Amino acid sequence: MVPSSLVIACEAKTCLRKDRVVTVAQSTAVSWQDEVRRLARERDAVILAHNYQEPAIQDVADHVGDSLALSRIAAGTDASTIVFCGVHFMAETAKLLSPDKTVLIPTARAGCSLADTIDADQLRAWKAQHPGAAVVAYVNTSAAVKAEADICCTSSNAVEVVNSIPADQPVLFLPDQFLGAHVRRQTGRENIHVWMGECHVHAGISAADLRTQVAADPAAEVLVHPECGCASSAIWLAGVGDLPAERTHILSTAGMLDAARDMTAKTALVATEIGMLHQLRKVNQQTTFLPVNPKASCRFMKMITPELLVRCLREGRDEIQLPPEVVERAQRSVQRMVAIGKPAGAR
């Protein structure tokens, strides 16, 4: 919805009609997108938007991508202000990488059900049970949890991150159990201990949803995010022939975007948050991209609205503030993540 506050008051124009003077309202409405860009210039701000944001937010942003791509952009930007259209842990990560910059999120209420499955006290207790283990924290965690980790990862580089750790050193992988299972499967390591957390949206995309959709369209490509509850099932079902093995792909959102660019299939079934469909459809207009679960929408991601983005730029809210001792420790784990692997896709 276009913010009503962005419809600029009409100018009055007078004209003579026969023997009467008539006042005519002349509209000079300015779009909210134009207002966002004007305010961003005034604030020297770069606008970053995650792939799961509403299409309108994605289209007005300077850069759109997954967590890793946006983390790299946040680390390298010359802008004095970073506006992060995503969820809270993402804006915190940007602050860790650019502690001297102002980092804003349009609403601090945009949390993350996955990040909430573990806190710093729980991680410290887990570490005490496994002395000497390397702690790999998925970027979907709070800054306080990152401060207790050795290195962070995203779904784009989780396998690379774990492979960078000596093979004989145990790994504590947190907090996503489905991504952890994917990493264990890809690396072949048996010494990975996985925290039993989950994203409520991805957990809700079931193997039953996937099988139903594939049965309805057997020739479709299948793109599955490793956070999905159906990811492990998809591998097994492909292995036994219930899914097309050559067309079933477990990919991060950046990986999905790369795959979509060269896709020639008539349709593709996408198992991730539905905001991702917008970018896929933009890079390939010949393939029809369909959600495996049309209800897979993150209410936290969708808290970022045009009105709140405009308010954020006008009023400088909500600003991310982190304790200096947390920043110093958490920076190391995030910087190690950013240094590993190739940049994920973003525009």
Secondary structure, DSSP 8 states (H G I E B T S, - for coil): ---GGGS---EEEEEEETTEEEEEEE-----HHHHHHHHHHHHTEEEEEETTS-HHHHHHSSEEE-HHHHHHHHHH---SEEEEES-HHHHHHHHHH-TTSEEE-S-TT---TTGGG--HHHHHHHHHHSTT-EEEEESSS-HHHHTT-SEEE-TTTHHHHHHTS-TTS-EEEESBHHHHHHHHHHH--S-EEE--B--HHHHTS-HHHHHHHHHH-TT-EEEE-TTSTTHHHHHHHHHTTSS-GGGEEE--HHHHHHHHHT---SEEEEES-TTHHHHHHHH-SSSEEEESSTT---TTGGG--HHHHHHHHHHT-SB----HHHHHHHHHHHHHHHHSS----B-
